[in-house]
Amino acid sequence: MSDDKLTPLRARIDAIDAQLLDLLNQRAKVAQEVGHVKAETNAPIFRPERELQVLRNVAERNPGPLIDSDLQTIFREIMSACRALERRMTVAYLGPEGTFSEAAVYSHFGHAVNGLPCASIDEVFRATEAGVADFGVVPVENSTEGAVNRTLDLLLQTTLTISGEVSLPVHHCLMTASGSMDGIRRICAHPQALAQCQGWLNQHYPALARDPVSSNGEAARIAAQDHAVAAIAGEMAGEKHGLRVVNSQVQDDPHNRTRFGVIGRLRTAPSGHDRTALVLSVANKAGAVYNLLAPLARNGVSMTRFESRPARMGTWEYYFYVDVEGHADETRMATALTELKENAAFFKVLGSYPCSL
Ligand SMILES: O=C(O)C(=O)C[C@]1(C(=O)O)C=C[C@@H](O)C=C1
């Protein structure tokens, strides 16, 4: 195409961009006004239920040709930038940079936040509890490997609540400094990632040692320095350390996903499409769990997840991590929770939050 034909089209794009620029700044000024109103009442800056509603509206009103998920990414960033004018928040996550946890932070909050990489899940909780971070993002479960036990144990004790969730596809790559496997003697990754790729590794590299390390980002860092090491990590972590991809999509399940929880002091208001996370325990007797959960069915509350963890008191007692559909402020849910509490030896609401998109 000659530039003669491009020039008028680009002039139209320039004119539309000028309108977009003006509209975006108009929007930002209104968000600043919202910020002033919130400051007067000490109301929370971040309102996940409102942001979810904006994103759902975008999808509902979208005439195309842009696809819903791309537009939602753009609007997520617009809200993130507007929110940062009210105040730029700090979000702790399981580091180092380049991990899926970091991707989860930006997918939930947009990029106008300060990410705070932490060395462990414990540290994410500590930083958030201490107020060093406004929120923390921690892995909760993986579709191949199941629950992240450390997160479940810490949720039991924390004073923080779950204010949101993020579900991300997790695609692993095998990467080395050279882009080939020549001279490689071991493969490093987080134990969860090694487990998610074990079938593929058994088939393709059965003789290579597998070395569990603290994170996939750490594995990428090691592989960049030690050329006898290959890393399994997300492509982002590899890029950050200058690694080259030997094989992509090496996870056994092509639909592998991880669900992350957003923890903080915020009690998220209902968005109309919410989930409530609970922890319960009950005396170790026949039929006890059945009776414990009966109030859910009685009040028409659906359970979407049921996970048990040993109470670690040597008595074969368990904590049950239960996710149910709905918000704790809804009447039928409030009734179900009151009845659940009556039967439970231990009862804690971890939080109500909007289901991820
Ligand atoms: O509606 C609000 O409470 C706002 O502060 C505005 C806004 C937005 O940009 O749309 C920004 C931050 C909140 O998390 C939700 C929405």
The ligand as an SDF file (V2000), in Angstrom:
LIG
                    3D

 16 16  0  0  0  0  0  0  0  0999 V2000
  -15.8430    4.1190   41.3800 O   0  0  0  0  0  0  0  0  0  0  0  0
  -14.9070    4.3040   42.1570 C   0  0  0  0  0  0  0  0  0  0  0  0
  -14.9970    4.0780   43.3870 O   0  0  0  0  0  0  0  0  0  0  0  0
  -13.6110    4.7910   41.6500 C   0  0  0  0  0  0  0  0  0  0  0  0
  -12.7350    5.0920   42.4340 O   0  0  0  0  0  0  0  0  0  0  0  0
  -13.3760    4.8660   40.1830 C   0  0  0  0  0  0  0  0  0  0  0  0
  -12.6780    3.5970   39.6660 C   0  0  0  0  0  0  0  0  0  0  0  0
  -12.6350    3.7380   38.1070 C   0  0  0  0  0  0  0  0  0  0  0  0
  -11.6110    4.1740   37.5890 O   0  0  0  0  0  0  0  0  0  0  0  0
  -13.6500    3.4050   37.4780 O   0  0  0  0  0  0  0  0  0  0  0  0
  -11.3180    3.5270   40.2320 C   0  0  0  0  0  0  0  0  0  0  0  0
  -11.0250    2.7660   41.3460 C   0  0  0  0  0  0  0  0  0  0  0  0
  -11.9780    1.8470   41.9710 C   0  0  0  0  0  0  0  0  0  0  0  0
  -11.3770    0.6290   42.2820 O   0  0  0  0  0  0  0  0  0  0  0  0
  -13.1850    1.6420   41.1370 C   0  0  0  0  0  0  0  0  0  0  0  0
  -13.4570    2.3940   40.0370 C   0  0  0  0  0  0  0  0  0  0  0  0
  1  2  2  0
  2  3  1  0
  2  4  1  0
  4  5  2  0
  4  6  1  0
  6  7  1  0
  7  8  1  0
  7 11  1  0
  7 16  1  0
  8  9  2  0
  8 10  1  0
 11 12  2  0
 12 13  1  0
 13 14  1  0
 13 15  1  0
 15 16  2  0
M  END
$$$$
